[in-house]
Every structure is written in C-alpha cells, then in structure tokens.
Amino acid sequence: MSDPILKVEQLKKSFGGVVATDSLDFDVMPGEIHAVIGPNGAGKTTFVAQIAGMLKSDSGRILFDGQDIGAKTAPQRSHMGLARSFQITSVFREFTALENVALSIQAHSGHSFKFWKRASTDADLTEPAQKILDDVGLGERALTLAGNLAHGQQRQLEIAMALATGPKMLLLDEPTAGMGTEESEQMRQFLDRLKGDYSMLLIEHDMDTVFSLADRVTVLVYGRAIATGTPTEIRNNDEVRAAYLGEDEVTAGA
C-alpha cells in the first residue's frame, strides 16, 4: 500500500463555543476519490477550508504529499499541488473561458492577474489553456464569455482552472450545487473521466453522485467522523441512517 497523499490527524477548529472540526482523522490515497457528506452545519466546508489554508486550525496536523503543511499559506499549498473549487462559482464572468484558464496558468507561474491582456494573447498560455478546455469538454466554448456559459459549464470551467495549476489533488466543494438533474449527471460523468488521474476530496450533497463516484465516504456530524467506508458500507451503516441519511436517501444511490 502506498502512503496517503493527504493525511489529517486530530484536526480541530472552533468558532466561539461551536466546534466545527472535532478531533478529526482523515486520509486520501493517491488516485482516490474520498467523499465527505453530512447534514448542514456538519463542518464540511470548514474542513476543506482548513486543508486549503483558508482557515487556520486550532490544533492537529495536515500532511500533504508527506509534508506538514499546517504553517503554509493557501497560495503555498496551491503551489504544492492542492487545488480547490468553491461551493459558489468563482470564474471571471467578463473574460472568455480561454482567458480564465490562461489566467490560472499565468497566476500559478507567479504573475499577477493584472497582466490578463498578455494572458489572452500569449501562445505559451493560450495553447495549454485550449488543451485543458478540450480535455474537459469545453473546447468549442473557448471564446465564449464565462458569464454566458450555462451554470454547469461554469462549474466545469472552474475545475478546468484548477487543473491548469497542475494539481496533485483536487478539493471539490459541492461541484453540483445549483444544478438540475441533467447538469448534475454531466458533472458526474466529467468527474468520472478524471477519476484515477487525480486524488480528490469531494464535498457533495447529491447522494447519487457520491455513491457512483467515491471510493470511500466519510460521514461528518457536528465536526466528527461517525463512519468511513465504501459506498456500500455507508449505505448499510445503521448509525449513518439514524444520524443523517435516512432510508430513502441511502437507497437512492444504490
């Protein structure tokens, strides 16, 4: 067995009297999709923000690719290979899809976003950007303004921007948020195509997406992991049923 690419040990984060992450142990293996589910307020987004470096943990350790990254900033973690997508789409709506990805490549190389005009015309940026858009199925929309893309395509573009940084691992926070059934299925298929090429920590509310994609699932309740296992093990876990999923939601992904 190889070592985990991400290993979290006894991670804690509180906001006043509210414990958002409570002595959490967690890991992601290379090439694995490890999904995190739980009810609203379970601490899922806080957990991802701690890993990404957006929130400082109160205690515990975060090891990424064998290194303790607890003292690293979010940009430093990004340069180490951690790429995050957000729960709310965060593309530059006034730029084309191609410019968005080119900007991401440019920024990751250490340049400021203020040089976006060069990013839009520099072949060293636009050619790899076009290839990434082709890979994610947005090649034909390269010159479309991001604000004119459908919601699901904007989410795909956001992940394309993350892929442009050359990540070792993707942190995906609710990639199907706000999508209808058809768009959710398209996103599921898109992530399925990436499976195995990237390690992924997936925060997701859509149980069909979780159970069809994830290699393992961890269930958070009040910042604690009450269960970790395969999708089948989580479906059949009585504690999970009682605490969160309910009979109907568990069997929906079967």
N, C-alpha and C positions, 0 to 999 in steps of 0.2 A: 504494500500500500504506500502511495506517495503521501507526503505531508500536506496538510490543508494549505490552500493559498491564503485563506483568511481564518484566523482563529481568535475568538473573543473569550476572555476569561474574567469572570466575576465583574462584569461591567455594571456600573451604577450611574444613575442620573436622577436628581430630584429637582423639582421646582417648588420651593417652599415646603409645604407638607405633603405634596403629591410626589410619589415615587413613580417615575416614568419608565426607568430601566432598573430592574431589581435583581442584582447578583446574577446577571445573565451569562451563561456559557453557550457558545455557538461556533460552528465552523462551516466552511465551504471548501469542498475538494476541487482540485483542478478540473475544469470542464463540466462541472456540476451546476445544475440549476437548483438552488435551495430556496424554497418559497417560505415567506413568513406571513402568517394570517392571524387574524384576531379581531375582536369587536372594536368599534370606535373607542378611542381612549386607551387602547391596549399598550401603546408605546411604540408602534411600528415605525412611524416616521421619525420619532426621536431617535430610535435605534440607528436608522440609516444615516441621520444627520451626524450622530456620533462617529460612525465609521468613516463618513466622508470628510470629517473635520470641520463641519459647520457648527457643531456643539462640542464643548469641552466636557469630557466625562468627569464625574466626581471621583471615581476610583475604578480600578480594573485595568486590564491590558487589552490592546488591539494589536495583533500581529498580522502583518500583510507581507506575503512572499518572504517569510522568515524574519522580518524586521519589526521591531516595536515602533509603531507609528503614532503613539499617544501624544508626542510633542510636536508632530508635524502639522503644518497648516493645510487647509484644503487644497491650495494650489500645489503644494509639495506632494500631497497624496495623489493628486491628479497626475503629476509628472512621474510618479512611481508606477502608475498604471491602474488607478482607481477612477472610473468614470461614472458619474451619476446622472440619471434623468430625474426630473422633478414631477411631483404629482400634478402640478399645473404647467401646461406647455410653456416653454421658455425659449422660443425661437425669435429671431429678429423679423417681425412681420413685414417690414418695409423693404427687406432685402429678398433677392431670389433664393430659391433653395440652394443653388450652386454657391452663391455668395455666403450663405450661412455656413455651409460645410467648409468652404475655403477659409473663412474667418476662424473657424475652430482649429483648422490645421495651423494657421498663422499664429494664433494665440498660444497654442501649445508649443510652438517653436520659440516662444519668448518675446513675441512682438505684441504691441498694443493694438486693440481693436480700432484705434483712430486711423490706422492705415488701411481701412477697408477698401478704399479705391484701388490700391495696389493689389489687394487680395482678389478683387473681381476681375483683374486683367492679367495677373501673373500666371503663366502656364505651369510653373512649378507648384502652384496652389490649386489652380482650376482643374488640371488633368487628374490628379489623385482625388479631388473632390467629386468630379464626374464619375470616376470609377466607383466610389463609395455609393453614390446615388444609384448607379446601375445595380450594384450589389443588393441594395435594399428595395429595389423595385420602383425607384422614383426618377430613374434616368430621363424619362420623357417629360418630366416636370421640372427639369433643372433650371429653366429660365422663368418659371412661374414664381410670382411673389409669394413668400411664405404665408402671408395673410390671406391669400386667395386659395390656399390648399384646403382640402377637407380636413376636419379635425383629426381623423385617423392618420392622414398623410402628414399632418404637422407632428404627431407623436412619432411617426417613423423618421421624420426629418430630425427630430431632437435626438433620437437614438443614433442616426447617421452622424450627427455632430459629435456624439460621444465616441463612436467608432473611429472618427477622424483623429482622435488623440492617441490611437494605437494602444488601447487599454489591455490589461491582463484580466480585468474583472469589471463587470457592469453592475451598478447598483440601480435597480429599476423600481421606482416608486409609483405604483398604480398606473402602469402603462396603458390600461384600457379605460381609465377614468373618463367618464362623459361620453363613452362610445355606445352606439346601438349594437344590436346583435351581429349584423354583418361586419361592421368595422372591428368589433372585438374578435371575430373569427379571423379576419385578415391579419390583425396584430398577432394573434396566437400562432398563425402559420408563419408569419415573419420571424417571431422569436424561435419557433421550432427550427427554422433554417439556420439560425445562429447557434443552436444547441451543439455543444461539443467543442465549438471553436472558441467560446468564451466561458469563463466562470461567471455565474450570475447569482446575485441575491435579489430575489423577486418579492416585492411587496404587492399584494394583489387581493382585491375583494371578489373577483369573479372566480367562483369555485371550479367551473368548467375549465377555465384557463389554467388554474393552479394544478388541478388533478391530471390534466393532459400533458403538462409541460414538466412539472417538477420531478426531480429525482428523489428529493426529500422535502418534507414540510415540517416547519416548527410552528406551533400554536402559542401565541402570546396572550396572556390575560393579566392585566394590571402590571405589565412590565416583566412578568415571569414566564418562562417557557414551561408550559404544563405538559407538553408532549412533542417529541420529534420522531419522525419515522417516514416510511414510504407513503405515498398517497393511499394505498390500500390499508396500511396500518392506521393512518389517521382517520379514514372513513369508519373504521371498525372500533375506534377507541371510545369507550363509554364516557370517560371523563371529558373528552373533547365534545362529544354530543351534548352532554349536560351543561358544559360551560359556555359553548359558543355556537357550534354549527347547527345542531338540530337535525333530526332525521331527514327532513326533506332536502336540506342543503347538502348534506353529506352524500346522499344517494344521487343527487343531481349530476355529479361528476362521474358517476360510475359508467 
